[in-house]
Amino acid sequence: MVLAAWLPLASADEVVGTLGAIGSDTLAGLMLRWGEQLTERHPGVRLQLQASGSASAPPALSAGTTRLGPMSRPMTSEEWRRFTERYGYPPTEIEIARDALVVVVHRHNPLASLSLATVDAIFSDTRRCGSSHDITHWRQLGIDRPVGRIELQGRNAASGTHDLFRRRALCDGYFRVRIDEHPGSAAVVEAVASSWSAMGYAGLNHLTPGIRALALRDDEGYEVAPQPAKVRSGAYPLARTLYLYINLPPGEALPTPERALVEQILSAEGQATVAELGFVTLPEATLIRQRRQLGLEDGG
């Protein structure tokens, strides 16, 4: 009774409930900001987020620990299969933003761009992207300073960023053993910003004045920087889509709290938050298509 006295009186159509989400660290800030906006609009709703990494989302969804799984990469075929075997239907996949994996160096480092084969030769010794030799020292990149060995910084194996960079930038190869792994992109960026000899990879939204994102060169030598328009169109080679997976039986409408959250994400305000936090907004056609598929209003 005391607890009830502290709760606001809800009208019949008011959205009330606690939303639990388990998944991506990359999406933690964005999900929490959307949750705050949702609570401002619907005071009876709260979002609770466990940001353990994208790899934690599929098992939690399959086990029924959560209905919401934010991920910075798409589910693998095996993760998709396990969920479908458990429930008899696939998870609902929603695109919520665009992002990019960026290779970063110290702000005073003169390096401007790299080919993907060179990125692979730096971060991996399997060299599946086509390089003929390993690259371990800065002099091999044609610059005088910094000198010595390239200090490698990256994400840990639970991260969707780690998995996607391995598949896309290393051509399904394997990271060097000597790479320093961190639980979040912010820690990677901090490590690179503190050492002129460091190179790492992170999500686009984690760029700070202490580092620079390198452009990537294609096979013809054309440099593509991770600019929003290039990321949105997919022209930047390491552009990626960010997802929210939902356990939703076919033919059923989204429960009211989940519907309110998805409406917020796909709204104009929600996508403005995407840009504000350093990600890239979805194309309007994608927003409209998803709102229609989910039975939401086209406006927003």
Secondary structure as the mmCIF struct_conf table of DSSP 4:
data_model
#
loop_
_struct_conf.conf_type_id
_struct_conf.id
_struct_conf.beg_label_comp_id
_struct_conf.beg_label_asym_id
_struct_conf.beg_label_seq_id
_struct_conf.end_label_comp_id
_struct_conf.end_label_asym_id
_struct_conf.end_label_seq_id
HELX_RH_AL_P HELX_RH_AL_P1 VAL A 2 TRP A 6
BEND BEND1 LEU A 7 LEU A 7
HELX_LH_PP_P HELX_LH_PP_P1 PRO A 8 SER A 11
TURN_TY1_P TURN_TY1_P1 ALA A 12 ASP A 13
STRN STRN1 VAL A 16 ILE A 22
BEND BEND2 ASP A 25 ASP A 25
TURN_TY1_P TURN_TY1_P2 THR A 26 LEU A 27
HELX_RH_AL_P HELX_RH_AL_P2 ALA A 28 ARG A 41
TURN_TY1_P TURN_TY1_P3 PRO A 43 PRO A 43
STRN STRN2 GLY A 44 GLN A 50
BEND BEND3 SER A 52 SER A 52
HELX_RH_3T_P HELX_RH_3T_P1 SER A 54 SER A 56
HELX_RH_AL_P HELX_RH_AL_P3 ALA A 57 ALA A 63
TURN_TY1_P TURN_TY1_P4 GLY A 64 GLY A 64
BEND BEND4 THR A 65 THR A 65
BEND BEND5 ARG A 67 ARG A 67
STRN STRN3 LEU A 68 MET A 71
BEND BEND6 SER A 72 ARG A 73
HELX_LH_PP_P HELX_LH_PP_P2 PRO A 74 THR A 76
HELX_RH_AL_P HELX_RH_AL_P4 SER A 77 TYR A 87
BEND BEND7 GLY A 88 TYR A 89
HELX_LH_PP_P HELX_LH_PP_P3 PRO A 90 PRO A 91
STRN STRN4 THR A 92 HIS A 106
TURN_TY1_P TURN_TY1_P5 ARG A 107 HIS A 108
STRN STRN5 SER A 113 SER A 115
HELX_RH_AL_P HELX_RH_AL_P5 LEU A 116 PHE A 123
STRN STRN6 SER A 124 SER A 124
BEND BEND8 ASP A 125 THR A 126
TURN_TY1_P TURN_TY1_P6 ARG A 128 CYS A 129
BEND BEND9 GLY A 130 GLY A 130
BEND BEND10 SER A 132 HIS A 133
STRN STRN7 HIS A 137 HIS A 137
HELX_RH_3T_P HELX_RH_3T_P2 TRP A 138 LEU A 141
TURN_TY1_P TURN_TY1_P7 GLY A 142 GLY A 142
BEND BEND11 ASP A 144 PRO A 146
BEND BEND12 GLY A 148 GLY A 148
STRN STRN8 ARG A 149 ARG A 149
HELX_LH_PP_P HELX_LH_PP_P4 ILE A 150 ILE A 150
STRN STRN9 GLU A 151 ARG A 155
TURN_TY1_P TURN_TY1_P8 ALA A 157 ALA A 158
HELX_RH_AL_P HELX_RH_AL_P6 GLY A 160 ARG A 168
TURN_TY1_P TURN_TY1_P9 ALA A 169 ALA A 169
BEND BEND13 LEU A 170 LEU A 170
TURN_TY1_P TURN_TY1_P10 CYS A 171 ASP A 172
STRN STRN10 PHE A 175 PHE A 175
TURN_TY1_P TURN_TY1_P11 VAL A 177 ARG A 178
HELX_LH_PP_P HELX_LH_PP_P5 ILE A 179 ILE A 179
STRN STRN11 ASP A 180 HIS A 182
BEND BEND14 PRO A 183 GLY A 184
HELX_RH_AL_P HELX_RH_AL_P7 SER A 185 ALA A 193
TURN_TY1_P TURN_TY1_P12 SER A 194 SER A 194
TURN_TY1_P TURN_TY1_P13 TRP A 196 SER A 197
STRN STRN12 ALA A 198 GLY A 203
HELX_RH_3T_P HELX_RH_3T_P3 LEU A 204 HIS A 206
TURN_TY1_P TURN_TY1_P14 PRO A 209 GLY A 210
STRN STRN13 ILE A 211 ALA A 213
HELX_LH_PP_P HELX_LH_PP_P6 LEU A 214 LEU A 214
STRN STRN14 ALA A 215 ARG A 217
TURN_TY1_P TURN_TY1_P15 ASP A 219 GLU A 220
STRN STRN15 GLU A 223 VAL A 224
HELX_RH_AL_P HELX_RH_AL_P8 PRO A 228 SER A 233
TURN_TY1_P TURN_TY1_P16 GLY A 234 GLY A 234
BEND BEND15 TYR A 236 TYR A 236
TURN_TY1_P TURN_TY1_P17 PRO A 237 LEU A 238
STRN STRN16 ALA A 239 ILE A 246
TURN_TY1_P TURN_TY1_P18 PRO A 250 GLY A 251
HELX_LH_PP_P HELX_LH_PP_P7 GLU A 252 PRO A 255
HELX_RH_AL_P HELX_RH_AL_P9 THR A 256 ILE A 265
TURN_TY1_P TURN_TY1_P19 LEU A 266 LEU A 266
BEND BEND16 SER A 267 SER A 267
HELX_RH_AL_P HELX_RH_AL_P10 ALA A 268 GLU A 276
TURN_TY1_P TURN_TY1_P20 LEU A 277 GLY A 278
STRN STRN17 VAL A 280 VAL A 280
HELX_LH_PP_P HELX_LH_PP_P8 THR A 281 PRO A 283
HELX_RH_AL_P HELX_RH_AL_P11 GLU A 284 GLN A 293
TURN_TY1_P TURN_TY1_P21 LEU A 294 GLY A 295
BEND BEND17 ASP A 298 ASP A 298
#
